[in-house]
Amino acid sequence: MPTILIIEDEPELVKVLRSYLEQAEYTVLTAYRGDSGLSIWEHKRPDLVILDLNLPGMDGLNIAREIRRREIHP
């Protein structure tokens, strides 16, 4: 089953996204802060990341850059 990581600081949006994705039989991981989301990505390596740009702890653009850097240079 594919795994999706949602990094989003709005709990209601996370709840809705999680519900739809789980109904579609995805495994869903969530983080409400950028830094914790990057840590989850590092340990779980999900198939897809749904990423907010404006996050506490680390903004979404920096997370995307860091994921890309780590994928190219593990």
N, CA, C and O of each residue as an XYZ file, in Angstrom:
296
protein
N       0.851     -1.173      0.000
C       0.000      0.000      0.000
C       0.902      1.245      0.000
O       1.777      1.360      0.859
N       0.710      2.170     -0.938
C       1.518      3.392     -0.975
C       1.313      4.248      0.279
O       0.239      4.267      0.879
N       2.375      4.948      0.645
C       2.355      5.795      1.830
C       2.467      7.258      1.423
O       3.293      7.623      0.586
N       1.624      8.090      2.029
C       1.618      9.527      1.778
C       1.867     10.255      3.088
O       1.239      9.963      4.106
N       2.789     11.203      3.049
C       3.075     12.052      4.205
C       2.449     13.417      3.971
O       2.727     14.066      2.963
N       1.605     13.856      4.898
C       1.003     15.192      4.857
C       1.736     16.049      5.878
O       1.751     15.738      7.069
N       2.344     17.135      5.400
C       2.985     18.091      6.305
C       2.175     19.380      6.203
O       2.306     20.135      5.241
N       1.346     19.616      7.201
C       0.362     20.706      7.173
C       0.052     21.106      8.608
O      -0.145     20.247      9.467
N       0.007     22.409      8.869
C      -0.233     22.871     10.242
C      -1.693     23.168     10.565
O      -1.996     23.586     11.682
N      -2.589     22.968      9.631
C      -4.025     23.177      9.869
C      -4.691     21.826     10.175
O      -4.894     21.029      9.260
N      -5.031     21.556     11.429
C      -5.573     20.247     11.809
C      -6.823     19.820     11.036
O      -6.981     18.641     10.720
N      -7.699     20.757     10.734
C      -8.925     20.387     10.011
C      -8.624     19.931      8.587
O      -9.239     18.986      8.094
N      -7.687     20.594      7.931
C      -7.290     20.193      6.587
C      -6.624     18.817      6.615
O      -6.878     17.987      5.742
N      -5.784     18.578      7.605
C      -5.145     17.270      7.757
C      -6.216     16.197      7.941
O      -6.132     15.123      7.346
N      -7.207     16.485      8.754
C      -8.288     15.525      9.019
C      -9.032     15.154      7.732
O      -9.301     13.979      7.483
N      -9.359     16.154      6.924
C     -10.078     15.908      5.670
C      -9.209     15.125      4.687
O      -9.655     14.132      4.112
N      -7.974     15.573      4.498
C      -7.069     14.876      3.582
C      -6.844     13.428      4.017
O      -6.901     12.508      3.201
N      -6.589     13.241      5.306
C      -6.374     11.883      5.827
C      -7.583     10.998      5.545
O      -7.432      9.859      5.104
N      -8.764     11.513      5.794
C      -9.981     10.739      5.588
C     -10.118     10.281      4.133
O     -10.363      9.104      3.870
N      -9.960     11.206      3.201
C     -10.069     10.854      1.782
C      -9.000      9.858      1.362
O      -9.286      8.894      0.652
N      -7.779     10.088      1.797
C      -6.682      9.213      1.386
C      -6.802      7.820      1.993
O      -6.518      6.828      1.322
N      -7.213      7.737      3.236
C      -7.396      6.423      3.856
C      -8.554      5.663      3.209
O      -8.491      4.441      3.076
N      -9.607      6.372      2.807
C     -10.707      5.718      2.088
C     -10.226      5.160      0.753
O     -10.753      4.162      0.263
N      -9.219      5.813      0.169
C      -8.635      5.337     -1.084
C      -7.542      4.289     -0.837
O      -6.830      3.895     -1.760
N      -7.422      3.845      0.415
C      -6.528      2.768      0.845
C      -5.043      3.128      0.802
O      -4.201      2.275      0.523
N      -4.729      4.395      1.080
C      -3.343      4.802      1.268
C      -3.007      4.750      2.753
O      -3.878      4.933      3.603
N      -1.746      4.499      3.055
C      -1.249      4.674      4.405
C      -0.887      6.142      4.537
O      -0.188      6.683      3.680
N      -1.351      6.798      5.596
C      -1.153      8.238      5.747
C      -0.349      8.532      7.011
O      -0.681      8.075      8.105
N       0.717      9.308      6.828
C       1.517      9.823      7.935
C       1.286     11.323      7.986
O       1.044     11.939      6.948
N       1.354     11.928      9.171
C       1.124     13.362      9.272
C       2.158     14.030     10.174
O       2.707     13.425     11.095
N       2.396     15.298      9.869
C       3.234     16.149     10.709
C       2.640     17.551     10.657
O       2.132     17.984      9.622
N       2.708     18.252     11.780
C       2.153     19.597     11.873
C       3.235     20.673     11.875
O       2.933     21.865     11.915
N       4.501     20.244     11.830
C       5.648     21.167     11.785
C       6.586     20.714     10.670
O       6.686     19.525     10.368
N       7.262     21.673     10.072
C       8.179     21.339      8.994
C       9.335     20.465      9.432
O       9.672     19.494      8.753
N       9.948     20.797     10.559
C      11.103     20.028     11.021
C      10.730     18.593     11.371
O      11.485     17.668     11.071
N       9.586     18.398     11.996
C       9.164     17.029     12.325
C       8.738     16.277     11.069
O       8.927     15.064     10.978
N       8.166     16.989     10.102
C       7.801     16.358      8.834
C       9.021     15.842      8.096
O       8.994     14.744      7.540
N      10.095     16.627      8.085
C      11.327     16.194      7.433
C      11.908     14.971      8.144
O      12.433     14.064      7.497
N      11.816     14.948      9.458
C      12.296     13.796     10.223
C      11.496     12.540      9.879
O      12.071     11.467      9.693
N      10.182     12.670      9.796
C       9.338     11.529      9.421
C       9.712     11.055      8.023
O       9.847      9.855      7.787
N       9.882     12.004      7.086
C      10.276     11.636      5.720
C      11.590     10.855      5.742
O      11.723      9.838      5.061
N      12.544     11.325      6.512
C      13.866     10.685      6.582
C      13.764      9.237      7.064
O      14.464      8.365      6.548
N      12.904      8.973      8.043
C      12.804      7.636      8.627
C      11.845      6.699      7.886
O      12.054      5.486      7.873
N      10.803      7.250      7.274
C       9.774      6.410      6.652
C       9.837      6.373      5.126
O       9.338      5.427      4.516
N      10.440      7.383      4.499
C      10.554      7.500      3.036
C       9.221      7.195      2.328
O       9.110      6.203      1.607
N       8.219      8.049      2.538
C       6.911      7.832      1.908
C       7.003      7.960      0.386
O       7.977      8.483     -0.154
N       5.982      7.477     -0.274
C       5.922      7.539     -1.737
C       5.581      8.933     -2.246
O       5.945      9.294     -3.365
N       4.884      9.715     -1.430
C       4.448     11.053     -1.829
C       4.385     11.948     -0.595
O       4.042     11.493      0.496
N       4.719     13.226     -0.780
C       4.596     14.212      0.298
C       3.642     15.304     -0.161
O       3.825     15.887     -1.229
N       2.629     15.579      0.643
C       1.751     16.731      0.439
C       2.241     17.778      1.427
O       2.218     17.564      2.639
N       2.683     18.911      0.899
C       3.467     19.844      1.682
C       2.891     21.252      1.629
O       2.677     21.804      0.550
N       2.641     21.828      2.802
C       2.251     23.231      2.929
C       3.526     24.070      2.823
O       4.600     23.611      3.209
N       3.418     25.275      2.311
C       4.590     26.137      2.196
C       4.884     26.896      3.478
O       6.049     27.096      3.824
N       3.851     27.322      4.186
C       4.025     28.147      5.377
C       3.832     27.288      6.622
O       2.706     27.060      7.064
N       4.948     26.814      7.181
C       4.899     25.898      8.321
C       5.774     26.394      9.459
O       6.774     27.068      9.216
N       5.420     26.076     10.690
C       6.332     26.361     11.806
C       7.493     25.367     11.779
O       7.350     24.241     11.303
N       8.629     25.793     12.290
C       9.781     24.899     12.405
C      10.686     24.886     11.196
O      11.908     24.886     11.346
N      10.124     24.876      9.999
C      10.884     24.877      8.748
C       9.873     25.067      7.629
O       8.874     24.350      7.578
N      10.114     26.026      6.721
C       9.097     26.273      5.692
C       9.131     25.200      4.605
O      10.122     24.490      4.432
N       8.025     25.107      3.885
C       7.837     24.063      2.892
C       8.857     24.068      1.766
O       9.266     23.003      1.306
N       9.279     25.249      1.310
C      10.282     25.305      0.244
C      11.603     24.707      0.705
O      12.253     23.984     -0.050
N      12.004     25.001      1.929
C      13.245     24.421      2.444
C      13.129     22.913      2.629
O      14.099     22.184      2.423
N      11.957     22.448      3.012
C      11.742     20.999      3.132
C      11.876     20.351      1.759
O      12.558     19.336      1.616
N      11.231     20.927      0.755
C      11.308     20.371     -0.597
C      12.753     20.346     -1.094
O      13.194     19.360     -1.685
N      13.476     21.418     -0.855
C      14.889     21.467     -1.270
C      15.711     20.400     -0.551
O      16.558     19.744     -1.157
N      15.456     20.236      0.735
C      16.215     19.266      1.522
C      15.893     17.837      1.093
O      16.794     17.003      1.005
N      14.636     17.547      0.830
C      14.259     16.217      0.346
C      14.955     15.942     -0.986
O      15.520     14.868     -1.188
N      14.910     16.906     -1.878
C      15.550     16.730     -3.177
C      17.063     16.524     -3.011
O      17.644     15.654     -3.660
N      17.691     17.313     -2.154
C      19.132     17.177     -1.928
C      19.473     15.799     -1.379
O      20.452     15.180     -1.796
N      18.671     15.330     -0.452
C      18.941     14.028      0.168
C      18.656     12.870     -0.786
O      19.270     11.810     -0.672
N      17.735     13.063     -1.719
C      17.461     12.030     -2.712
C      18.597     11.950     -3.724
O      18.947     10.857     -4.171
N      19.175     13.082     -4.091
C      20.259     13.110     -5.068
C      21.581     12.686     -4.431
O      22.378     11.988     -5.058
N      21.814     13.109     -3.184
C      23.055     12.809     -2.462
C      22.747     12.158     -1.120
O      22.888     12.793     -0.075
N      22.325     10.888     -1.143
C      21.926     10.238      0.125
C      23.040     10.109      1.138
O      22.823      9.584      2.230
